[in-house]
Amino acid sequence: MRIGFIGLGNMGLPMASNLVKAGHHLVVFDVVEKLVQALVAQHPTQVSASPNIKSLAQGGDSSSQTNQALDAIITMVPEPQHVRSVYLGDAGVLANLAAACLLIDASTIDPQTAREVAQAAYEKGYSMVDAPVSGGTGGAQAGTLTFMVGGDEAAFEQAKPILQAMGKNIVHCGGNGNGQVAKVANNMLLAISMIGTAEAMSLGVSLGMDPKVLAGVINTSSGRCWSSDVYNPYPGVIDTAPSARGYTGGFGADLMLKDVGLATAAAKSVKQAVPMGALAQQLYQTFSNQGHGGLDFSAIIQMLGKAK
């Protein structure tokens, strides 16, 4: 397939690379030119650069005067306003598509924006799904991401083989916006469970218990959760967790703050109480304000406990 890909950041670049490995041809765009050129240099016969979003939507690239219709466009950008700017307006995707193609937004944004952009696409006759991911940069590189997909059944089936080139679990969550609903609800719970794990581990160690022994008890008892048995925040408990490498890599605290903020904002829009989610947001905001937003989100234990 011929696919347009917009957004070659920490997640987008390995995702695009896996599409190339699956045999697809890409036309790519990113505001950081060196990311585009690096991917083109790695795959000169399968990847070409587009000078802007308008040209990409029309199937054009920098190396040819002949535009070719795209089968799909995938976006992976940071914030809701970026999704709006990519798809809407005179220079956006929807105003410049040369032919019918499937639109896939893999960004993590709020459900309302996802639904509004999808509605704009449908009004112009294009199918669109929201497909935020779980699995982090490691999953993006390995092609084992989970995609939580919102959209109608036909669009989901059309998107599925494309997403399977980048992920292992492709889940249809319902109508447009529901992929984002699943993502923000899951990540709000993850933030809460990480804070709880950090508190429990810090309490046990402060009271004189060995952290590995304590984690072993928790992970075979009713306190077991992913934050404890896969991603334990206490240093030295799990060799593969960011806590074992100074909280580098992994999922940044600022990214967690963003996702919890999306969850609490969505909750406010439907008057749903999320007191623990709101507290988690405040704690991650404080942690970020202290200058630690670039650390993995499990580093919150440094603010809550005695982990070094």
Summary of the structure (lengths in Angstrom):
residues: 308
radius of gyration: 20.7
end to end distance: 49.0
largest distance: 70.3
contacts: 1087
relative contact order: 0.09
helix: 51%
strand: 14%
